[in-house]
């Protein structure tokens, strides 16, 4: 037995933290390519000032640096919007899913159950992000991610209710 209190939750939180970082990076790179700094579409930023018309020294340095490494896009193909939604959706669902796992681990739920919830949540969120980024509208990845995440929520919430009731009485 390990001296660590909640190793399964800790590992899954770390793994999903890296996925969140990757999705954030994907959004940042798409913003750099499309040069849409706020919002998700060029139309979202029409009323915003163009900081690159008369950039300050920091903006000019950053612009020159990024343009050397990232090819810009001339047209809006909706990819930024999909990447922002993939990241946002991940950020909406994963914290609560990991909270289920951490609480259940603290309640000494069976390890196989924790791994099932954690593995399903992680797979579901990767599938969902892939489906949203690569396909506009319904897709297999999006559907798999959506339904498996709901499974984790239902199973995790049910188990938390069970252990909570057992713990109280």
Secondary structure, DSSP 8 states (H G I E B T S, - for coil): --SSS-HHHHHHHHHHHHHHHHHHHHHHHHHHHHT--SSSSGGGGTTS--TTTT--HHHHHHHHHHHHHS---SS--SHHHHHHHHHHHHHHHHHHHHHHHHHHHHTT--HHHHHHHHHHHHHHHHHHHHHHHH-SS--HHHHHHHHHHHHHHHHHHHHHHHHHHHHH-
